[in-house]
């Protein structure tokens, strides 16, 4: 019985490769200069709300909200609802893209 559990645990660790459609969704999520700025800002300020993001980037609240929705839809940003306030943090894929973009920015 122990042998079966170990086999199952080792099989569960294998990650499935992303499909081209999933990759496209992630890339389209960051295919805008404002969204890239939002990713960088969220990486520096975990738990930041829409109003603070729009203030820091000097961008319209509604535009910022739409960009955040697109980033969340792409799986790069997580939204946390706390009463009337919505805070944002990067998902694991968001961190990966942010690191890639920062490396790409300096190369």
TIRO-2110 file (N, C-alpha, C; in Angstrom, 1 decimal):
// TIRO-2110
0.8, -1.2, 0.0, N, 1, A
0.0, 0.0, 0.0, CA, 1, A
0.9, 1.3, 0.0, C, 1, A
2.0, 1.3, 0.7, N, 2, A
2.9, 2.4, 0.8, CA, 2, A
3.5, 2.7, -0.6, C, 2, A
3.8, 1.6, -1.3, N, 3, A
4.4, 1.8, -2.7, CA, 3, A
3.4, 2.5, -3.6, C, 3, A
2.1, 2.2, -3.5, N, 4, A
1.2, 2.9, -4.4, CA, 4, A
1.1, 4.4, -4.0, C, 4, A
1.1, 4.7, -2.8, N, 5, A
1.0, 6.1, -2.4, CA, 5, A
2.2, 6.9, -2.9, C, 5, A
3.4, 6.3, -2.8, N, 6, A
4.6, 7.0, -3.3, CA, 6, A
4.5, 7.2, -4.8, C, 6, A
4.0, 6.3, -5.5, N, 7, A
3.9, 6.4, -7.0, CA, 7, A
2.9, 7.5, -7.3, C, 7, A
1.8, 7.5, -6.6, N, 8, A
0.8, 8.6, -6.9, CA, 8, A
1.4, 9.9, -6.6, C, 8, A
2.1, 10.1, -5.4, N, 9, A
2.6, 11.4, -5.1, CA, 9, A
3.7, 11.8, -6.1, C, 9, A
4.5, 10.9, -6.6, N, 10, A
5.5, 11.3, -7.6, CA, 10, A
4.8, 11.7, -8.9, C, 10, A
3.7, 11.1, -9.3, N, 11, A
3.0, 11.4, -10.5, CA, 11, A
2.4, 12.7, -10.4, C, 11, A
1.9, 13.1, -9.2, N, 12, A
1.2, 14.4, -9.0, CA, 12, A
2.1, 15.6, -9.1, C, 12, A
3.4, 15.4, -8.9, N, 13, A
4.4, 16.5, -9.0, CA, 13, A
4.7, 16.8, -10.4, C, 13, A
4.4, 16.0, -11.4, N, 14, A
4.7, 16.3, -12.8, CA, 14, A
3.7, 17.3, -13.3, C, 14, A
4.3, 18.4, -13.8, N, 15, A
3.5, 19.5, -14.3, CA, 15, A
3.1, 19.3, -15.8, C, 15, A
1.9, 19.6, -16.1, N, 16, A
1.5, 19.4, -17.5, CA, 16, A
1.9, 20.7, -18.3, C, 16, A
2.3, 20.5, -19.5, N, 17, A
2.8, 21.6, -20.3, CA, 17, A
1.5, 22.5, -20.7, C, 17, A
1.7, 23.8, -20.8, N, 18, A
0.6, 24.7, -21.2, CA, 18, A
0.3, 24.5, -22.6, C, 18, A
-0.9, 24.6, -23.0, N, 19, A
-1.3, 24.6, -24.4, CA, 19, A
-1.0, 25.9, -25.0, C, 19, A
-0.9, 26.0, -26.3, N, 20, A
-0.7, 27.3, -27.0, CA, 20, A
-1.8, 28.3, -26.6, C, 20, A
-3.0, 27.9, -26.4, N, 21, A
-4.1, 28.9, -26.1, CA, 21, A
-3.8, 29.5, -24.7, C, 21, A
-3.4, 28.6, -23.7, N, 22, A
-3.1, 29.1, -22.4, CA, 22, A
-1.9, 30.1, -22.5, C, 22, A
-0.9, 29.8, -23.2, N, 23, A
0.2, 30.7, -23.4, CA, 23, A
-0.2, 32.1, -24.0, C, 23, A
-1.1, 32.0, -25.0, N, 24, A
-1.6, 33.2, -25.7, CA, 24, A
-2.4, 34.0, -24.7, C, 24, A
-3.2, 33.4, -23.8, N, 25, A
-3.9, 34.2, -22.8, CA, 25, A
-3.0, 34.9, -21.9, C, 25, A
-1.9, 34.3, -21.4, N, 26, A
-1.0, 35.0, -20.5, CA, 26, A
-0.3, 36.1, -21.3, C, 26, A
0.1, 35.9, -22.5, N, 27, A
0.9, 36.9, -23.2, CA, 27, A
0.0, 38.1, -23.6, C, 27, A
-1.2, 37.8, -24.0, N, 28, A
-2.2, 38.9, -24.3, CA, 28, A
-2.5, 39.7, -23.0, C, 28, A
-2.4, 39.1, -21.9, N, 29, A
-2.6, 39.8, -20.6, CA, 29, A
-1.7, 40.9, -20.3, C, 29, A
-0.4, 40.7, -20.8, N, 30, A
0.6, 41.8, -20.6, CA, 30, A
0.9, 42.5, -21.9, C, 30, A
0.1, 42.4, -22.9, N, 31, A
0.4, 43.0, -24.2, CA, 31, A
-0.1, 44.5, -24.2, C, 31, A
0.3, 45.2, -23.2, N, 32, A
-0.1, 46.6, -23.1, CA, 32, A
0.8, 47.3, -22.1, C, 32, A
1.3, 48.5, -22.4, N, 33, A
2.3, 49.2, -21.6, CA, 33, A
1.7, 49.5, -20.2, C, 33, A
0.4, 49.9, -20.1, N, 34, A
-0.2, 50.1, -18.8, CA, 34, A
-0.3, 48.9, -17.9, C, 34, A
-0.6, 47.8, -18.5, N, 35, A
-0.7, 46.5, -17.8, CA, 35, A
0.7, 46.1, -17.3, C, 35, A
1.7, 46.4, -18.0, N, 36, A
3.1, 46.1, -17.6, CA, 36, A
3.4, 47.0, -16.4, C, 36, A
3.1, 48.3, -16.5, N, 37, A
3.3, 49.2, -15.4, CA, 37, A
2.5, 48.7, -14.1, C, 37, A
1.3, 48.3, -14.3, N, 38, A
0.5, 47.8, -13.2, CA, 38, A
1.1, 46.6, -12.6, C, 38, A
1.6, 45.6, -13.4, N, 39, A
2.3, 44.5, -12.8, CA, 39, A
3.5, 44.9, -12.0, C, 39, A
4.3, 45.8, -12.5, N, 40, A
5.5, 46.3, -11.7, CA, 40, A
5.1, 46.9, -10.4, C, 40, A
4.0, 47.7, -10.5, N, 41, A
3.5, 48.4, -9.3, CA, 41, A
3.0, 47.4, -8.2, C, 41, A
2.2, 46.4, -8.7, N, 42, A
1.7, 45.4, -7.7, CA, 42, A
2.8, 44.6, -7.2, C, 42, A
3.9, 44.3, -7.9, N, 43, A
5.0, 43.5, -7.4, CA, 43, A
5.7, 44.3, -6.3, C, 43, A
5.7, 45.6, -6.3, N, 44, A
6.3, 46.4, -5.3, CA, 44, A
5.4, 46.7, -4.1, C, 44, A
4.1, 46.6, -4.4, N, 45, A
3.1, 47.0, -3.3, CA, 45, A
2.0, 45.9, -3.3, C, 45, A
2.3, 44.8, -2.5, N, 46, A
1.3, 43.8, -2.4, CA, 46, A
0.1, 44.3, -1.6, C, 46, A
-1.1, 44.0, -2.1, N, 47, A
-2.3, 44.4, -1.5, CA, 47, A
-2.8, 45.8, -1.8, C, 47, A
-2.4, 46.3, -2.9, N, 48, A
-2.7, 47.6, -3.4, CA, 48, A
-4.1, 47.6, -4.0, C, 48, A
-4.9, 48.7, -3.8, N, 49, A
-6.2, 48.8, -4.4, CA, 49, A
-6.2, 49.6, -5.7, C, 49, A
-7.3, 49.5, -6.4, N, 50, A
-7.5, 50.1, -7.7, CA, 50, A
-7.2, 51.7, -7.6, C, 50, A
-7.7, 52.3, -6.6, N, 51, A
-7.6, 53.7, -6.5, CA, 51, A
-6.1, 54.1, -6.3, C, 51, A
-5.4, 53.4, -5.5, N, 52, A
-4.0, 53.7, -5.4, CA, 52, A
-3.2, 53.4, -6.6, C, 52, A
-3.5, 52.4, -7.4, N, 53, A
-2.9, 52.1, -8.6, CA, 53, A
-3.1, 53.2, -9.6, C, 53, A
-4.4, 53.7, -9.7, N, 54, A
-4.7, 54.7, -10.7, CA, 54, A
-4.0, 56.0, -10.3, C, 54, A
-3.9, 56.3, -9.0, N, 55, A
-3.2, 57.5, -8.5, CA, 55, A
-1.7, 57.5, -8.8, C, 55, A
-1.1, 56.3, -8.6, N, 56, A
0.3, 56.2, -8.8, CA, 56, A
0.7, 56.3, -10.3, C, 56, A
-0.1, 55.8, -11.1, N, 57, A
0.2, 55.8, -12.6, CA, 57, A
-0.4, 57.0, -13.3, C, 57, A
-1.2, 57.8, -12.5, N, 58, A
-1.8, 59.0, -13.1, CA, 58, A
-2.7, 58.6, -14.3, C, 58, A
-3.5, 57.6, -14.0, N, 59, A
-4.4, 57.0, -15.1, CA, 59, A
-5.9, 57.0, -14.5, C, 59, A
-6.8, 57.1, -15.4, N, 60, A
-8.2, 57.1, -15.1, CA, 60, A
-8.6, 55.8, -14.3, C, 60, A
-9.4, 56.0, -13.3, N, 61, A
-9.9, 54.9, -12.4, CA, 61, A
-10.5, 53.7, -13.2, C, 61, A
-11.4, 54.1, -14.1, N, 62, A
-12.1, 53.1, -14.9, CA, 62, A
-11.2, 52.3, -15.9, C, 62, A
-10.2, 53.1, -16.5, N, 63, A
-9.2, 52.4, -17.3, CA, 63, A
-8.4, 51.4, -16.5, C, 63, A
-8.0, 51.9, -15.4, N, 64, A
-7.2, 51.0, -14.5, CA, 64, A
-7.9, 49.8, -14.1, C, 64, A
-9.2, 49.9, -13.8, N, 65, A
-10.1, 48.8, -13.4, CA, 65, A
-10.2, 47.8, -14.6, C, 65, A
-10.3, 48.3, -15.8, N, 66, A
-10.4, 47.4, -16.9, CA, 66, A
-9.1, 46.6, -17.1, C, 66, A
-8.0, 47.3, -17.0, N, 67, A
-6.7, 46.7, -17.2, CA, 67, A
-6.5, 45.6, -16.1, C, 67, A
-6.9, 45.9, -14.9, N, 68, A
-6.8, 44.9, -13.8, CA, 68, A
-7.7, 43.7, -14.1, C, 68, A
-8.9, 43.9, -14.6, N, 69, A
-9.8, 42.8, -15.0, CA, 69, A
-9.1, 41.9, -16.0, C, 69, A
-8.5, 42.5, -17.0, N, 70, A
-7.8, 41.7, -18.0, CA, 70, A
-6.6, 40.9, -17.5, C, 70, A
-5.9, 41.6, -16.5, N, 71, A
-4.8, 40.9, -15.9, CA, 71, A
-5.3, 39.7, -15.0, C, 71, A
-6.4, 39.9, -14.4, N, 72, A
-7.0, 38.8, -13.6, CA, 72, A
-7.5, 37.7, -14.5, C, 72, A
-8.1, 38.1, -15.6, N, 73, A
-8.6, 37.1, -16.5, CA, 73, A
-7.5, 36.3, -17.1, C, 73, A
-6.4, 36.9, -17.3, N, 74, A
-5.2, 36.2, -17.9, CA, 74, A
-4.5, 35.3, -16.8, C, 74, A
-4.9, 35.5, -15.6, N, 75, A
-4.3, 34.7, -14.5, CA, 75, A
-3.0, 35.2, -13.9, C, 75, A
-2.8, 36.5, -14.1, N, 76, A
-1.6, 37.1, -13.6, CA, 76, A
-1.7, 37.9, -12.3, C, 76, A
-3.0, 38.3, -12.0, N, 77, A
-3.3, 39.0, -10.8, CA, 77, A
-4.4, 38.4, -10.1, C, 77, A
-4.3, 38.4, -8.7, N, 78, A
-5.4, 37.8, -7.9, CA, 78, A
-6.0, 39.0, -7.2, C, 78, A
-7.4, 38.9, -7.2, N, 79, A
-8.2, 40.0, -6.5, CA, 79, A
-8.6, 39.4, -5.1, C, 79, A
-8.5, 40.2, -4.1, N, 80, A
-9.0, 39.9, -2.8, CA, 80, A
-10.0, 40.9, -2.4, C, 80, A
-11.2, 40.4, -2.1, N, 81, A
-12.4, 41.3, -1.8, CA, 81, A
-12.4, 41.5, -0.3, C, 81, A
-12.4, 42.7, 0.2, N, 82, A
-12.5, 43.0, 1.6, CA, 82, A
-13.5, 44.2, 1.7, C, 82, A
-14.7, 43.8, 1.9, N, 83, A
-15.8, 44.7, 2.0, CA, 83, A
-16.0, 45.4, 0.7, C, 83, A
-15.9, 46.7, 0.7, N, 84, A
-16.0, 47.5, -0.6, CA, 84, A
-14.7, 47.7, -1.3, C, 84, A
-13.6, 47.3, -0.6, N, 85, A
-12.3, 47.5, -1.2, CA, 85, A
-11.8, 46.2, -1.8, C, 85, A
-11.2, 46.3, -3.0, N, 86, A
-10.6, 45.1, -3.7, CA, 86, A
-9.1, 45.3, -3.7, C, 86, A
-8.3, 44.4, -3.1, N, 87, A
-6.9, 44.5, -3.1, CA, 87, A
-6.3, 43.6, -4.2, C, 87, A
-5.1, 43.8, -4.6, N, 88, A
-4.6, 43.0, -5.7, CA, 88, A
-3.2, 42.5, -5.3, C, 88, A
-2.9, 41.3, -5.8, N, 89, A
-1.5, 40.8, -5.6, CA, 89, A
-1.2, 39.9, -6.9, C, 89, A
0.1, 39.7, -7.1, N, 90, A
0.4, 38.9, -8.3, CA, 90, A
0.2, 37.4, -8.0, C, 90, A
-0.2, 36.7, -9.0, N, 91, A
-0.3, 35.2, -8.9, CA, 91, A
1.1, 34.7, -9.2, C, 91, A
1.3, 33.4, -9.0, N, 92, A
2.6, 32.8, -9.3, CA, 92, A
3.0, 33.1, -10.8, C, 92, A
2.1, 33.0, -11.7, N, 93, A
2.4, 33.3, -13.1, CA, 93, A
2.7, 34.8, -13.3, C, 93, A
2.0, 35.6, -12.5, N, 94, A
2.3, 37.1, -12.5, CA, 94, A
3.7, 37.4, -12.1, C, 94, A
4.2, 36.7, -11.0, N, 95, A
5.6, 36.9, -10.6, CA, 95, A
6.6, 36.4, -11.7, C, 95, A
6.2, 35.3, -12.3, N, 96, A
7.1, 34.8, -13.4, CA, 96, A
7.2, 35.8, -14.5, C, 96, A
6.1, 36.3, -15.0, N, 97, A
6.1, 37.3, -16.0, CA, 97, A
6.8, 38.6, -15.6, C, 97, A
6.6, 39.0, -14.4, N, 98, A
7.2, 40.2, -13.9, CA, 98, A
8.7, 40.1, -13.9, C, 98, A
9.2, 38.9, -13.4, N, 99, A
10.7, 38.7, -13.4, CA, 99, A
11.2, 38.7, -14.8, C, 99, A
10.5, 38.0, -15.7, N, 100, A
10.9, 38.0, -17.1, CA, 100, A
10.9, 39.4, -17.7, C, 100, A
9.9, 40.2, -17.5, N, 101, A
9.8, 41.6, -18.0, CA, 101, A
10.9, 42.4, -17.5, C, 101, A
11.3, 42.3, -16.2, N, 102, A
12.4, 43.1, -15.6, CA, 102, A
13.7, 42.7, -16.2, C, 102, A
13.9, 41.4, -16.5, N, 103, A
15.1, 40.9, -17.1, CA, 103, A
15.2, 41.4, -18.5, C, 103, A
14.1, 41.3, -19.2, N, 104, A
14.0, 41.8, -20.6, CA, 104, A
14.2, 43.3, -20.7, C, 104, A
13.7, 44.0, -19.7, N, 105, A
13.9, 45.5, -19.7, CA, 105, A
15.3, 45.9, -19.6, C, 105, A
16.1, 45.1, -18.9, N, 106, A
17.5, 45.5, -18.7, CA, 106, A
18.5, 44.8, -19.6, C, 106, A
18.0, 44.1, -20.6, N, 107, A
18.9, 43.4, -21.5, CA, 107, A
19.1, 44.1, -22.8, C, 107, A
END
